[in-house]
Amino acid sequence: MSTTAQEVAIMVLIKIAQADGKISPEEQILLQEIGSQHSLPQLISQANAVNLDTLLSQLTLPADRFFVRLRAQLMAESDGIIDATEHAILDALLEHLPLPEHLEHLLDLALNQELDGDDTLPMEQVEALYIESSFHS
């Protein structure tokens, strides 16, 4: 079976959601929003059967890497606690999903907007990046 970038992204997020041993209600909502057209129980099973590094190696487009890192950070912070296992996964994303400098900056702006209400995010850049990604239909 071929795995799409969107399925890989959901499986990475599942790994973060499960890092503390359970998927919180907030994390469940985020996973359902992202994976609405996918079978979450099936993807949870697949995520548990595959190594994180294997998943990350499948994300080659900078746009895909951007959105996975953005969603992963938001997922890790959704329950208000980032534990050591979540930190380790986020560190692996940083190492295995590098971004060009301009996308790192855009990611920082996006996280600041989501977490702090900062409104300096250039939405036209995010929208253009989304169109470039595998997540755009």
Contact map, one row per residue, 1 for C-alpha under 8 A:
11100000000000000000000000000000000000000000000000000000000000000000000000000000000000000000000000000000000000000000000000000000000000000
11110000000000000000000000000000000000000000000000000000000000000000000000000000000000000000000000000000000000000000000000000000000000000
11111011000000000000000000000000000000000000000000000000000000000000000000000000000000000000000000000000000000000000000000000000000000000
01111111000000000000000000000000000000000000000000000000000000000000000000000000000000000000000000000000000000000000000000000000000000000
00111111100000000000000000000000000000000000000000000000011000010000000000000000000000000000000000000000000000000000000000000000000001100
00011111110000000000000000000000000000000000000000000000000000000000000000000000000000000000000000000000000000000000000000000000000001100
00111111111000000000000000000000001001000010000000000000000000000000000000000000000000000000000000000000000000000000000000000000000000000
00111111111100000000000000000000000000000000000000000011011000000000000000000000000000000000000000000000000000000000000000000000000000000
00001111111110000000000000000000000000000000000000000000000000000001000000000000000000000000000000000000000000000000000000000000000000000
00000111111111000000000000000010011000000010000000000000000000000000000000000000000000000000000000000000000000000000000000000000000000000
00000011111111100000000000000000000000000011011000000010000000000000000000000000000000000000000000000000000000000000000000000000000000000
00000001111111110000000000000000000000000000001000010011000000000001000100000000000000000000000000000000000000000000000000000000000000000
00000000111111111000000000000010000000000000000000000000000000000001001100100000000000000000000000000000000000000000000000000000000000000
00000000011111111100000000000010000000000001001000000000000000000000000000000000000000000000000000000000000000000000000000000000000000000
00000000001111111110000000000000000000000000001100010000000000000000000000000000000000000000000000000000000000000000000000000000000000000
00000000000111111110000000000000000000000000000000000000000000000000000100110000000001001000000000000000000000000000000000000000000000000
00000000000011111111011100100000000000000000000000000000000000000000000000110000000000000000000000000000000000000000000000000000000000000
00000000000001111111111000000000000000000000000000000000000000000000000000000000000000000000000000000000000000000000000000000000000000000
00000000000000111111110000000000000000000000000000000000000000000000000000000000001011000000000000000000000000000000000000000000000000000
00000000000000001111111000000000000000000000000000000000000000000000000000000000001011000000000000000000000000000000000000000000000000000
00000000000000000111111000000000000000000000000000000000000000000000000000000000000000000000000000000000000000000000000000000000000000000
00000000000000001111111100000000000000000000000000000000000000000000000000000000000000000000000000000000000000000000000000000000000000000
00000000000000001101111110110000000000000000000000000000000000000000000000000000000000000000000000000000000000000000000000000000000000000
00000000000000001000011111110000000000000000000000000000000000000000000000000010000000000000000000000000000000000000000000000000000000000
00000000000000000000001111111000000000000000000000000000000000000000000000000000000000000000000000000000000000000000000000000000000000000
00000000000000000000000111111100000000000000000000000000000000000000000000000110000000000000000000000000000000000000000000000000000000000
00000000000000001000001111111110000000000000000000000000000000000000000000100110000000000000000000000000000000000000000000000000000000000
00000000000000000000001111111111000000000000000000000000000000000000000000000000000000000000000000000000000000000000000000000000000000000
00000000000000000000000011111111100000000000000000000000000000000000000000000000000000000000000000000000000000000000000000000000000000000
00000000000000000000000001111111110000000000000000000000000000000000000000100000000000000000000000000000000000000000000000000000000000000
00000000010011000000000000111111111100010000000000000000000000000000000000000000000000000000000000000000000000000000000000000000000000000
00000000000000000000000000011111111100010000000000000000000000000000000000000000000000000000000000000000000000000000000000000000000000000
00000000000000000000000000001111111100000000000000000000000000000000000000000000000000000000000000000000000000000000000000000000000000000
00000000010000000000000000000111111100000000000000000000000000000000000000000000000000000000000000000000000000000000000000000000000000000
00000010010000000000000000000011111111110000000000000000000000000000000000000000000000000000000000000000000000000000000000000000000000000
00000000000000000000000000000011111111100000000000000000000000000000000000000000000000000000000000000000000000000000000000000000000000000
00000000000000000000000000000000001111100000000000000000000000000000000000000000000000000000000000000000000000000000000000000000000000000
00000010000000000000000000000000001111110010000000000000000000000000000000000000000000000000000000000000000000000000000000000000000000000
00000000000000000000000000000000001111111110000000000000000000000000000000000000000000000000000000000000000000000000000000000000000000000
00000000000000000000000000000011001001111111000000000000000000000000000000000000000000000000000000000000000000000000000000000000000000000
00000000000000000000000000000000000000111111100000000000000000000000000000000000000000000000000000000000000000000000000000000000000000000
00000000000000000000000000000000000000111111110000000000000000000000000000000000000000000000000000000000000000000000000000000000000000000
00000010011000000000000000000000000001111111111000000000000000000000000000000000000000000000000000000000000000000000000000000000000000000
00000000001001000000000000000000000000011111111100000000000000000000000000000000000000000000000000000000000000000000000000000000000000000
00000000000000000000000000000000000000001111111110000000000000000000000000000000000000000000000000000000000000000000000000000000000000000
00000000001000000000000000000000000000000111111111000000000000000000000000000000000000000000000000000000000000000000000000000000000000000
00000000001101100000000000000000000000000011111111100000000000000000000000000000000000000000000000000000000000000000000000000000000000000
00000000000000100000000000000000000000000001111111100000000000000000000000000000000000000000000000000000000000000000000000000000000000000
00000000000000000000000000000000000000000000111111100000000000000000000000000000000000000000000000000000000000000000000000000000000000000
00000000000000000000000000000000000000000000011111110110000000000000000000000000000000000000000000000000000000000000000000000000000000000
00000000000000000000000000000000000000000000001111111110000000000000000000000000000000000000000000000000000000000000000000000000000000000
00000000000100100000000000000000000000000000000001111111000000000000000000000000000000000000000000000000000000000000000000000000000000000
00000000000000000000000000000000000000000000000000111111100000000000000000000000000000000000000100000000000000000000000000000000000000000
00000000000000000000000000000000000000000000000001111111110000000000000000000000000000000000000000000000000000000000000000000000000000000
00000001001100000000000000000000000000000000000001111111111000000000000000000000000000000000000000000000000000000000000000000000000000000
00000001000100000000000000000000000000000000000000011111111000000000000000000000000000000000100110000000000000000000000000000000000000000
00000000000000000000000000000000000000000000000000001111111100000000000000000000000000000000000100000000000000000000000000000000000000000
00001001000000000000000000000000000000000000000000000111111100000000000000000000000000000000000000000000000000000000000000000000000000000
00001001000000000000000000000000000000000000000000000011111110011000000000000000000000000000000010000000000000000000000000000000000000000
00000000000000000000000000000000000000000000000000000000111111011000000000000000000000000000000000000000000000000000000000000000000000000
00000000000000000000000000000000000000000000000000000000001111111000000000000000000000000000000000000000000000000000000000000000000010000
00000000000000000000000000000000000000000000000000000000000111111100000000000000000000000000000000110000000000000000000000000000000010000
00000000000000000000000000000000000000000000000000000000000011111110000000000000000000000000000000000000000000000000000000000000110111000
00001000000000000000000000000000000000000000000000000000001111111111000000000000000000000000000000000000000000000000000000000000000011100
00000000000000000000000000000000000000000000000000000000001111111111100000000000000000000000000011100000000000000000000000000000000000000
00000000000000000000000000000000000000000000000000000000000001111111110000000000000000000000000000100010001000000000000000000000000000000
00000000000000000000000000000000000000000000000000000000000000111111111000000000000000000000000000000000000000000000000000000000000000000
00000000100110000000000000000000000000000000000000000000000000011111111100000000000000000000000000000000000000000000000000000000000000000
00000000000000000000000000000000000000000000000000000000000000001111111110000000000000000100110010000000000000000000000000000000000000000
00000000000000000000000000000000000000000000000000000000000000000111111111000000000000000000000000000000001001100000000000000000000000000
00000000000010000000000000000000000000000000000000000000000000000011111111100000000000000000000000000000000000000000000000000000000000000
00000000000110010000000000000000000000000000000000000000000000000001111111110000000000000100000000000000000000000000000000000000000000000
00000000000000000000000000000000000000000000000000000000000000000000111111111000000000000100000000000000000000100000000000000000000000000
00000000000000000000000000000000000000000000000000000000000000000000011111111100000000000000000000000000000000100000000000000000000000000
00000000000010011000000000100100000000000000000000000000000000000000001111111110000000000000000000000000000000000000000000000000000000000
00000000000000011000000000000000000000000000000000000000000000000000000111111111110001000000000000000000000000000000000000000000000000000
00000000000000000000000000000000000000000000000000000000000000000000000011111111110000000000000000000000000000000000000000000000000000000
00000000000000000000000001100000000000000000000000000000000000000000000001111111100000000000000000000000000000000000000000000000000000000
00000000000000000000000101100000000000000000000000000000000000000000000000111111100000000000000000000000000000000000000000000000000000000
00000000000000000000000000000000000000000000000000000000000000000000000000011111110000000000000000000000000000000000000000000000000000000
00000000000000000000000000000000000000000000000000000000000000000000000000011111111000000000000000000000000000000000000000000000000000000
00000000000000000000000000000000000000000000000000000000000000000000000000011001111101100000000000000000000000000000000000000000000000000
00000000000000000011000000000000000000000000000000000000000000000000000000000000111111100000000000000000000000000000000000000000000000000
00000000000000000000000000000000000000000000000000000000000000000000000000000000011111110000000000000000000000000000000000000000000000000
00000000000000000011000000000000000000000000000000000000000000000000000000000000001111111000000000000000000000000000000000000000000000000
00000000000000010011000000000000000000000000000000000000000000000000000000010000011111111100000000000000000000000000000000000000000000000
00000000000000000000000000000000000000000000000000000000000000000000000000000000011111111110000000000000000000000000000000000000000000000
00000000000000000000000000000000000000000000000000000000000000000000000000000000000111111111000000000000000000000000000000000000000000000
00000000000000010000000000000000000000000000000000000000000000000000000000000000000011111111100000000000000000000000000000000000000000000
00000000000000000000000000000000000000000000000000000000000000000000100110000000000001111111110000000000000000000000000000000000000000000
00000000000000000000000000000000000000000000000000000000000000000000000000000000000000111111111000000000000000000000000000000000000000000
00000000000000000000000000000000000000000000000000000000000000000000000000000000000000011111111110000000000000000000000000000000000000000
00000000000000000000000000000000000000000000000000000001000000000000100000000000000000001111111111000000000000000000000000000000000000000
00000000000000000000000000000000000000000000000000000000000000000000100000000000000000000111111111000000000000000000000000000000000000000
00000000000000000000000000000000000000000000000000000000000000000000000000000000000000000011111111000000000000000000000000000000000000000
00000000000000000000000000000000000000000000000000001001100000000000000000000000000000000001111111000000000000000000000000000000000000000
00000000000000000000000000000000000000000000000000000001001000001000100000000000000000000001111111100000000000000000000000000000000000000
00000000000000000000000000000000000000000000000000000000000000001000000000000000000000000000111111110000000000000000000000000000000000000
00000000000000000000000000000000000000000000000000000000000001001100000000000000000000000000000011111111000000000000000000000000000000000
00000000000000000000000000000000000000000000000000000000000001000000000000000000000000000000000001111111000000000000000000000000000000000
00000000000000000000000000000000000000000000000000000000000000000000000000000000000000000000000000111111100000000000000000000000000000000
00000000000000000000000000000000000000000000000000000000000000000000000000000000000000000000000000111111110000000000000000000000000000000
00000000000000000000000000000000000000000000000000000000000000000100000000000000000000000000000000111111111000000000000000000000000000000
00000000000000000000000000000000000000000000000000000000000000000000000000000000000000000000000000111111111100000000000000000000000000000
00000000000000000000000000000000000000000000000000000000000000000000000000000000000000000000000000001111111110000000000000000000000000000
00000000000000000000000000000000000000000000000000000000000000000000000000000000000000000000000000000111111111000000000010000100000000000
00000000000000000000000000000000000000000000000000000000000000000100010000000000000000000000000000000011111111100000000000000000000000000
00000000000000000000000000000000000000000000000000000000000000000000000000000000000000000000000000000001111111110000000000000000000000000
00000000000000000000000000000000000000000000000000000000000000000000000000000000000000000000000000000000111111111000010110000000000000000
00000000000000000000000000000000000000000000000000000000000000000000010000000000000000000000000000000000011111111100000010000000000000000
00000000000000000000000000000000000000000000000000000000000000000000010011000000000000000000000000000000001111111111000000000000000000000
00000000000000000000000000000000000000000000000000000000000000000000000000000000000000000000000000000000000111111111110000000000000000000
00000000000000000000000000000000000000000000000000000000000000000000000000000000000000000000000000000000000011111111111110000000000000000
00000000000000000000000000000000000000000000000000000000000000000000000000000000000000000000000000000000000001111111110000000000000000000
00000000000000000000000000000000000000000000000000000000000000000000000000000000000000000000000000000000000000111111110000000000000000000
00000000000000000000000000000000000000000000000000000000000000000000000000000000000000000000000000000000000000111111110000000000000000000
00000000000000000000000000000000000000000000000000000000000000000000000000000000000000000000000000000000000000011111111000000000000000000
00000000000000000000000000000000000000000000000000000000000000000000000000000000000000000000000000000000000010011111111110000000000000000
00000000000000000000000000000000000000000000000000000000000000000000000000000000000000000000000000000000000000001000111110000000000000000
00000000000000000000000000000000000000000000000000000000000000000000000000000000000000000000000000000000000010001000011111000000000000000
00000000000000000000000000000000000000000000000000000000000000000000000000000000000000000000000000000000010011001000011111100000000000000
00000000000000000000000000000000000000000000000000000000000000000000000000000000000000000000000000000000000000000000000111111100000000000
00000000000000000000000000000000000000000000000000000000000000000000000000000000000000000000000000000000000000000000000011111110000000000
00000000000000000000000000000000000000000000000000000000000000000000000000000000000000000000000000000000000000000000000001111111000000000
00000000000000000000000000000000000000000000000000000000000000000000000000000000000000000000000000000000000000000000000001111111100000000
00000000000000000000000000000000000000000000000000000000000000000000000000000000000000000000000000000000010000000000000001111111110000000
00000000000000000000000000000000000000000000000000000000000000000000000000000000000000000000000000000000000000000000000000111111111000000
00000000000000000000000000000000000000000000000000000000000000000000000000000000000000000000000000000000000000000000000000011111111100000
00000000000000000000000000000000000000000000000000000000000000100000000000000000000000000000000000000000000000000000000000001111111110000
00000000000000000000000000000000000000000000000000000000000000100000000000000000000000000000000000000000000000000000000000000111111111110
00000000000000000000000000000000000000000000000000000000000000000000000000000000000000000000000000000000000000000000000000000011111111110
00000000000000000000000000000000000000000000000000000000000000100000000000000000000000000000000000000000000000000000000000000001111111010
00000000000000000000000000000000000000000000000000000000000011110000000000000000000000000000000000000000000000000000000000000000111111110
00001100000000000000000000000000000000000000000000000000000000110000000000000000000000000000000000000000000000000000000000000000011111111
00001100000000000000000000000000000000000000000000000000000000010000000000000000000000000000000000000000000000000000000000000000011011111
00000000000000000000000000000000000000000000000000000000000000000000000000000000000000000000000000000000000000000000000000000000011111111
00000000000000000000000000000000000000000000000000000000000000000000000000000000000000000000000000000000000000000000000000000000000001111
